[in-house]
Amino acid sequence: MQTKYAIHIFWSDEDDGFVATCDEFPGLSAFGESREKALEEAQIALDAMIETYRASGIDIPEPRSILLAA
């Protein structure tokens, strides 16, 4: 599923790998030994979370956007 949500990826010394999160979905996180793997796992988790929200009747958050000053 294509989504317009930003995924943040950062290194975790504690986990000895990369962790990916999405601000619009608190609690969503994914792990990977590389940035690419963390992103791949986060997309899987995000898709599952969106489907769970839909099935449960929970409002799906709008993707955040950046407003650029002209």
Secondary structure, DSSP 8 states (H G I E B T S, - for coil): -------EEEEETTTTEEEEE-TTSTT-EEEESSHHHHHHHHHHHHHHHHHHHHHHT-------------
